Amino acid sequence: MSNIVAVVGRPNVGKSTFFNRLVGKKSAIMDDESGVTRDRHYGYSDWGGKYFTVIDTGGYVTGSDDIFEEAIRDQVNLAIEEANVILFIVDVDSGLHPLDIDFANVLRRTSKPVYVIANKADTSQRAHLAGEFYSLGFEHIFAVSAQNGAGTGDLLDEVIKHFPNEGIENPDEGIPRISILGRPNVGKSSFTNILLGVDRSIVTDLAGTTRDAINSRYNAFGKEFIITDTAGLRRKSRVHENIEFYSVMRSIRALEDSDVCIVMIDAQNGLESQDMNIIGLANKNNKGIVILVNKWDLIEKDSNTAKKFEDNLKETLRDLTFIPIVFISVLNKQRIFKAIEVAIEVYENRNKKIPTSKLNEAMLPIIERNPPPAIKGKYIKIKYITQLPTHTPTFAFFCSHSQYVKDPYTKFLENRLRENFKLDGVPVNIVFREK
């Protein structure tokens, strides 16, 4: 059984600040605006020799105008179900709030230990204000400051007493990562929810519903992965709010941390400039890439539609035609698992190790038939090929006059490597070294 702590409470009491304090980094987005956090957000922490997972949640409200209210409440309830210990955050500045009382009634239904955290107690005078929260009916009240960390040590000393074991330092270490990327409102969260079989991310028709990068464990085809649902990426000129800026930063970090990037586009709009920016960034970072064309059900089709669409995409992609393309409909659940199957194949291609003997056996005859063109009277002789021990396929061609090998011939070698060793969806790097 895992050691899990859920951080819960009404909006704007400092839950995400406290979460970041526990995990030791600015993992959750923080802002003075209430309702910034919507989905469950996970991080890892340790105290007193025990490791545990921390869940940040959205603000629990009732009777508001927020269209996300019910979905956020569902996410909070799921976090409470998962946790061993519940940390109920309140605010000493604003004092006891009617929403605190309502939420306390919800928490009393659980048999799990609940600790009331009177946050923003930055001074001893403010710490004394925590006493009024005893009226909520919970035994344990801790005055803390999420901002400067005051009081968190005493709290954690008590919390870890409820953990059944020492826990795991980093449960996600070594597990491959697949990130779902794209512009706003193309269906990323709906796709993730279908894969997981639960509403892991809140879904609406509004662009920008997802704000943080949301990680989830996923098992498929005998492998375990971490699937990351990300916020929609828009052009810089269209990002005006701090919250959206940080959402974009989290999405880019998810891309950089992933092994495979699934880039989802809208079939009605085709491949737009921002899609190309995302694909280009993934390629620059040597990630595996898959393009998913969603909302294919909305396109009027004949027997040739998919091929024409794919040909147009490849014309736009130019040098990136090695990226596999899958046509899906999230709404109709068409080819959803085909998409993830292709992503797993791309992951395996990215980690493929080709024996040196097979490389030379396949490539040297091709090179002999099609040698590099002579430059300035210098004849380039490629004598030996090997794969380098890097995270992505990188091949060293040992030759004479390596400085004279030009880009067109490098591209020729890349294409022959792809034909012979199935490297779909993966950037291939080629270096030339003097023999």
C-alpha positions as CSV (number, residue, x, y, z in Angstrom):
1,M,0.0,0.0,0.0
2,S,1.3,3.5,-0.9
3,N,1.8,6.4,1.5
4,I,-0.5,9.1,0.2
5,V,-1.4,12.6,1.6
6,A,-4.3,14.6,0.1
7,V,-4.2,18.4,0.4
8,V,-7.8,19.7,0.3
9,G,-9.8,22.8,1.2
10,R,-11.8,25.7,-0.3
11,P,-10.3,27.9,-3.0
12,N,-7.4,30.3,-2.4
13,V,-6.3,29.1,1.0
14,G,-2.8,28.2,-0.2
15,K,-3.2,24.5,-1.1
16,S,-0.8,24.6,-4.1
17,T,1.7,26.7,-2.1
18,F,1.6,24.1,0.6
19,F,1.9,21.3,-1.9
20,N,5.0,22.9,-3.5
21,R,6.5,23.3,0.0
22,L,6.0,19.5,0.6
23,V,7.4,18.4,-2.7
24,G,10.3,20.8,-2.6
25,K,9.7,22.5,-6.0
26,K,7.2,24.8,-7.8
27,S,5.4,21.9,-9.3
28,A,1.8,23.2,-9.0
29,I,0.8,26.6,-10.6
30,M,0.1,29.3,-8.0
31,D,-1.8,32.5,-8.5
32,D,-3.9,34.9,-6.4
33,E,-6.9,34.1,-8.6
34,S,-9.0,31.3,-7.0
35,G,-9.7,28.1,-8.9
36,V,-6.3,27.8,-10.6
37,T,-6.0,24.1,-9.7
38,R,-8.7,22.0,-11.2
39,D,-7.4,18.4,-11.7
40,R,-5.6,16.2,-9.2
41,H,-1.9,16.9,-9.2
42,Y,0.7,14.5,-7.8
43,G,4.2,15.0,-6.4
44,Y,6.6,13.1,-4.1
45,S,8.1,14.0,-0.7
46,D,9.9,12.4,2.2
47,W,10.1,13.0,6.0
48,G,11.7,11.1,8.8
49,G,12.9,8.3,6.6
50,K,9.5,7.8,5.0
51,Y,8.6,8.5,1.4
52,F,5.1,9.6,0.3
53,T,2.9,10.9,-2.5
54,V,1.2,14.3,-2.1
55,I,-2.0,15.1,-4.0
56,D,-2.9,18.7,-4.7
57,T,-6.6,19.4,-5.4
58,G,-8.9,22.1,-6.7
59,G,-10.8,24.3,-4.3
60,Y,-14.0,22.7,-3.0
61,V,-17.0,24.9,-3.5
62,T,-20.8,24.6,-3.7
63,G,-23.4,26.9,-5.1
64,S,-21.0,29.0,-7.2
65,D,-21.1,30.2,-10.8
66,D,-18.0,28.3,-11.7
67,I,-18.8,25.8,-14.5
68,F,-16.0,23.5,-13.2
69,E,-17.5,23.3,-9.6
70,E,-19.0,19.8,-9.8
71,A,-16.0,18.4,-11.7
72,I,-13.5,19.8,-9.2
73,R,-15.6,18.3,-6.3
74,D,-15.4,14.9,-8.0
75,Q,-11.6,15.2,-8.3
76,V,-11.4,16.2,-4.6
77,N,-13.5,13.2,-3.6
78,L,-11.2,10.9,-5.7
79,A,-8.2,12.3,-3.9
80,I,-9.8,11.7,-0.5
81,E,-10.5,8.1,-1.5
82,E,-6.9,7.5,-2.5
83,A,-5.2,9.1,0.5
84,N,-4.0,7.6,3.9
85,V,-4.0,11.1,5.5
86,I,-6.0,14.2,4.7
87,L,-4.6,17.7,5.2
88,F,-7.5,20.2,5.4
89,I,-6.2,23.7,4.6
90,V,-7.8,26.7,6.1
91,D,-6.8,30.4,6.2
92,V,-6.1,32.3,9.5
93,D,-6.2,35.6,7.6
94,S,-9.9,35.2,6.6
95,G,-10.8,33.1,9.6
96,L,-13.6,30.5,9.7
97,H,-15.5,30.5,6.4
98,P,-18.9,29.0,5.7
99,L,-17.3,26.8,3.0
100,D,-14.8,25.5,5.6
101,I,-17.8,24.4,7.7
102,D,-19.5,22.8,4.7
103,F,-16.4,20.9,3.7
104,A,-15.7,19.8,7.3
105,N,-19.1,18.0,7.2
106,V,-17.9,16.2,4.1
107,L,-14.6,15.1,5.7
108,R,-16.4,13.8,8.8
109,R,-17.8,11.0,6.6
110,T,-14.4,9.5,6.2
111,S,-12.7,7.3,8.8
112,K,-9.2,8.5,7.6
113,P,-7.1,10.8,9.8
114,V,-7.8,14.5,9.1
115,Y,-5.4,17.3,10.1
116,V,-6.6,20.9,10.0
117,I,-3.8,23.1,8.7
118,A,-4.3,26.8,9.7
119,N,-2.2,28.3,6.9
120,K,-0.6,31.8,6.6
121,A,0.4,31.7,10.2
122,D,3.6,33.6,9.4
123,T,4.0,35.1,12.9
124,S,3.3,33.9,16.5
125,Q,0.4,36.4,16.7
126,R,-1.2,34.9,13.6
127,A,-0.6,31.4,14.9
128,H,-2.8,32.2,17.9
129,L,-5.7,32.8,15.5
130,A,-5.7,29.0,14.6
131,G,-7.7,28.3,17.8
132,E,-11.1,29.2,16.2
133,F,-10.8,26.3,13.9
134,Y,-11.3,23.8,16.7
135,S,-15.0,24.5,16.2
136,L,-14.8,22.4,13.1
137,G,-14.7,19.4,15.3
138,F,-11.3,17.9,14.4
139,E,-8.8,17.0,17.1
140,H,-5.6,18.0,15.3
141,I,-5.0,21.7,14.4
142,F,-1.6,22.9,13.1
143,A,-0.6,26.5,12.6
144,V,1.8,26.6,9.6
145,S,3.1,28.9,6.9
146,A,3.2,27.3,3.5
147,Q,5.2,30.4,2.4
148,N,8.1,30.1,4.7
149,G,7.7,26.5,6.0
150,A,7.0,27.4,9.7
151,G,5.2,24.6,11.5
152,T,5.4,22.0,8.8
153,G,8.0,19.8,10.6
154,D,5.8,19.2,13.6
155,L,2.9,18.4,11.3
156,L,4.8,15.9,9.3
157,D,6.1,14.2,12.4
158,E,2.5,13.3,13.2
159,V,1.4,12.6,9.6
160,I,4.1,9.9,9.0
161,K,2.9,7.9,12.0
162,H,-0.1,6.8,9.8
163,F,2.0,5.4,7.0
164,P,2.0,1.6,6.8
165,N,5.6,1.3,5.4
166,E,8.6,3.4,4.4
167,G,7.4,4.0,0.9
168,I,9.3,4.3,-2.4
169,E,11.6,7.3,-3.0
170,N,10.4,7.9,-6.6
171,P,7.7,5.5,-7.8
172,D,8.0,6.9,-11.4
173,E,11.8,6.5,-11.8
174,G,12.7,4.6,-14.9
175,I,9.1,4.3,-16.2
176,P,8.8,5.5,-19.8
177,R,6.8,8.7,-20.4
178,I,4.3,9.6,-23.1
179,S,3.0,13.2,-23.3
180,I,-0.2,14.3,-25.1
181,L,0.5,17.7,-26.7
182,G,-1.4,20.0,-29.0
183,R,-3.3,23.3,-29.3
184,P,-6.2,24.0,-27.0
185,N,-9.4,22.1,-27.4
186,V,-8.3,19.3,-29.8
187,G,-9.3,16.5,-27.4
188,K,-6.2,15.8,-25.4
189,S,-8.0,15.3,-22.0
190,S,-10.8,13.3,-23.5
191,F,-8.3,11.0,-25.2
192,T,-6.4,10.6,-21.9
193,N,-9.6,9.8,-20.0
194,I,-10.6,7.1,-22.5
195,L,-7.2,5.4,-22.2
196,L,-7.3,5.4,-18.4
197,G,-11.0,4.4,-18.1
198,V,-11.6,7.2,-15.6
199,D,-12.1,11.0,-15.7
200,R,-8.5,11.8,-14.8
201,S,-8.8,15.3,-16.3
202,I,-11.7,17.6,-16.4
203,V,-13.2,18.0,-19.9
204,T,-15.3,20.8,-21.2
205,D,-15.8,22.5,-24.6
206,L,-13.9,25.5,-23.3
207,A,-10.3,25.9,-24.5
208,G,-7.8,26.1,-21.6
209,T,-9.7,23.8,-19.3
210,T,-6.5,21.8,-18.5
211,R,-3.9,24.1,-16.8
212,D,-1.3,21.8,-15.3
213,A,0.5,18.8,-16.8
214,I,-1.3,15.8,-15.3
215,N,0.6,12.5,-14.9
216,S,-1.1,9.1,-14.7
217,R,0.1,5.5,-14.7
218,Y,-1.0,3.4,-17.7
219,N,-0.6,-0.2,-18.6
220,A,-0.9,-1.4,-22.2
221,F,0.5,-4.2,-24.3
222,G,2.5,-5.6,-21.4
223,K,4.2,-2.3,-20.6
224,E,3.8,0.4,-17.9
225,F,3.9,4.0,-18.9
226,I,3.3,7.5,-17.4
227,I,0.8,9.3,-19.6
228,T,0.9,13.1,-19.3
229,D,-2.1,15.2,-20.3
230,T,-0.9,18.8,-20.9
231,A,-2.4,22.3,-21.3
232,G,-3.0,23.5,-24.9
233,L,-0.1,25.3,-26.4
234,R,-0.8,28.6,-28.2
235,R,1.5,31.1,-29.8
236,K,3.3,33.4,-27.4
237,S,1.4,36.4,-28.9
238,R,-1.9,34.9,-27.7
239,V,-0.8,34.1,-24.2
240,H,-1.8,37.1,-22.0
241,E,-2.5,35.7,-18.5
242,N,0.1,34.6,-16.0
243,I,-1.8,31.3,-15.4
244,E,-1.7,30.4,-19.1
245,F,2.0,31.3,-19.3
246,Y,2.8,28.9,-16.5
247,S,0.5,26.3,-18.1
248,V,2.5,26.5,-21.3
249,M,5.8,26.2,-19.3
250,R,4.5,23.0,-17.7
251,S,3.5,21.6,-21.1
252,I,7.0,22.3,-22.5
253,R,8.6,20.7,-19.4
254,A,6.4,17.6,-20.0
255,L,7.6,17.5,-23.6
256,E,11.2,17.7,-22.4
257,D,10.7,15.0,-19.8
258,S,8.9,12.5,-22.1
259,D,10.2,9.7,-24.3
260,V,7.4,9.9,-26.8
261,C,5.3,13.0,-27.8
262,I,1.8,12.4,-29.1
263,V,0.9,15.6,-31.0
264,M,-2.9,15.8,-31.5
265,I,-4.3,18.0,-34.2
266,D,-7.9,18.8,-35.3
267,A,-8.9,17.2,-38.6
268,Q,-11.0,20.2,-39.5
269,N,-8.1,22.6,-39.2
270,G,-5.3,20.4,-40.4
271,L,-1.6,21.0,-39.5
272,E,-1.3,24.6,-38.4
273,S,1.9,26.6,-37.7
274,Q,1.6,26.1,-33.9
275,D,1.4,22.3,-34.5
276,M,4.6,22.5,-36.5
277,N,6.2,24.5,-33.7
278,I,5.3,21.7,-31.2
279,I,6.5,19.0,-33.6
280,G,9.7,20.9,-34.3
281,L,10.4,21.3,-30.5
282,A,9.9,17.6,-30.0
283,N,12.2,16.7,-32.9
284,K,14.8,19.2,-31.6
285,N,14.7,17.4,-28.2
286,N,15.2,14.0,-29.9
287,K,11.8,12.7,-28.8
288,G,9.8,10.0,-30.4
289,I,6.8,11.6,-32.2
290,V,3.3,10.4,-33.3
291,I,0.7,12.6,-34.9
292,L,-3.0,11.9,-34.0
293,V,-5.6,13.5,-36.3
294,N,-8.6,13.7,-34.1
295,K,-12.3,14.5,-35.0
296,W,-11.9,12.4,-38.1
297,D,-15.6,11.5,-37.7
298,L,-16.5,15.1,-38.7
299,I,-14.7,14.9,-42.1
300,E,-16.8,14.0,-45.2
301,K,-14.9,11.0,-46.7
302,D,-14.5,8.9,-49.8
303,S,-12.1,6.0,-50.3
304,N,-9.2,8.4,-51.0
305,T,-9.7,11.0,-48.2
306,A,-7.3,9.6,-45.6
307,K,-4.5,9.2,-48.2
308,K,-4.9,12.7,-49.6
309,F,-5.0,14.1,-46.0
310,E,-1.8,12.2,-45.1
311,D,0.0,13.3,-48.3
312,N,-0.8,16.9,-47.5
313,L,0.5,16.5,-44.0
314,K,3.7,14.9,-45.2
315,E,4.2,17.8,-47.7
316,T,3.9,20.2,-44.8
317,L,6.2,18.1,-42.6
318,R,9.0,18.1,-45.3
319,D,12.0,16.5,-43.6
320,L,9.8,15.0,-40.8
321,T,7.9,12.5,-42.9
322,F,9.2,9.7,-40.7
323,I,6.5,10.6,-38.1
324,P,3.6,8.1,-38.1
325,I,0.1,9.5,-38.5
326,V,-3.0,7.9,-37.0
327,F,-6.6,9.0,-37.7
328,I,-8.8,8.8,-34.7
329,S,-12.1,9.9,-33.2
330,V,-12.1,10.4,-29.5
331,L,-15.9,11.1,-29.5
332,N,-16.6,7.7,-31.2
333,K,-13.6,5.9,-29.5
334,Q,-12.2,5.0,-32.9
335,R,-8.6,3.7,-33.2
336,I,-7.8,5.0,-29.7
337,F,-5.8,1.9,-28.8
338,K,-4.2,1.8,-32.2
339,A,-2.8,5.2,-31.4
340,I,-1.3,4.1,-28.2
341,E,0.0,0.9,-29.9
342,V,1.9,3.1,-32.4
343,A,3.2,5.3,-29.6
344,I,4.7,2.2,-27.9
345,E,6.2,1.0,-31.2
346,V,7.9,4.5,-31.5
347,Y,9.2,4.2,-28.0
348,E,10.7,0.8,-28.8
349,N,12.2,2.2,-32.0
350,R,13.8,5.1,-30.0
351,N,15.5,2.5,-27.7
352,K,16.5,0.1,-30.4
353,K,20.1,-1.1,-30.3
354,I,21.3,-2.4,-33.7
355,P,24.3,-4.8,-33.6
356,T,27.4,-3.4,-35.4
357,S,27.6,-6.5,-37.6
358,K,24.1,-6.0,-38.9
359,L,24.6,-2.3,-39.5
360,N,27.7,-2.9,-41.7
361,E,26.2,-5.9,-43.4
362,A,23.2,-3.8,-44.5
363,M,24.8,-0.4,-45.1
364,L,28.2,-1.0,-46.6
365,P,26.9,-2.5,-49.9
366,I,24.5,0.4,-50.3
367,I,27.3,2.9,-49.7
368,E,29.5,1.0,-52.2
369,R,26.8,1.3,-54.9
370,N,26.1,4.9,-54.0
371,P,29.4,6.5,-52.6
372,P,29.6,10.1,-51.3
373,P,30.4,12.5,-54.2
374,A,34.1,13.6,-54.3
375,I,34.7,17.2,-53.2
376,K,37.8,19.1,-54.4
377,G,39.3,16.0,-55.7
378,K,38.9,14.2,-52.3
379,Y,37.3,10.8,-52.4
380,I,35.4,9.9,-49.3
381,K,35.7,6.3,-48.3
382,I,33.2,5.1,-45.6
383,K,34.7,2.0,-44.0
384,Y,32.8,1.2,-40.8
385,I,29.5,2.0,-39.0
386,T,28.4,1.6,-35.4
387,Q,25.6,2.8,-33.2
388,L,26.6,5.1,-30.3
389,P,25.4,4.5,-26.7
390,T,23.0,7.5,-26.6
391,H,19.3,7.8,-25.6
392,T,18.2,8.2,-29.2
393,P,19.5,6.4,-32.4
394,T,22.8,7.9,-33.2
395,F,25.2,6.3,-35.8
396,A,28.8,7.0,-36.3
397,F,30.2,6.6,-39.9
398,F,34.0,6.2,-39.8
399,C,35.5,7.5,-43.0
400,S,38.2,9.5,-44.7
401,H,37.8,13.2,-45.2
402,S,34.7,13.3,-43.0
403,Q,34.5,17.1,-43.2
404,Y,33.5,16.9,-46.9
405,V,30.3,14.9,-46.4
406,K,27.4,17.1,-47.3
407,D,23.8,17.3,-46.0
408,P,22.1,15.6,-49.0
409,Y,24.3,12.5,-48.6
410,T,23.7,12.5,-44.8
411,K,19.9,12.5,-45.6
412,F,20.4,9.6,-48.1
413,L,22.1,7.6,-45.3
414,E,19.3,8.4,-42.8
415,N,16.7,7.2,-45.3
416,R,18.5,3.9,-45.9
417,L,18.9,3.4,-42.1
418,R,15.1,3.9,-41.7
419,E,14.3,1.5,-44.6
420,N,16.5,-1.3,-43.2
421,F,15.9,-1.0,-39.5
422,K,12.4,0.4,-38.9
423,L,13.0,3.7,-37.1
424,D,9.5,5.2,-37.6
425,G,8.7,8.2,-35.4
426,V,12.3,8.7,-34.2
427,P,14.8,11.4,-35.0
428,V,18.0,9.7,-36.3
429,N,21.4,11.4,-35.7
430,I,24.4,10.7,-37.9
431,V,28.0,11.8,-37.2
432,F,31.1,11.3,-39.3
433,R,34.4,10.5,-37.8
434,E,37.9,10.1,-39.2
435,K,39.0,6.5,-39.6
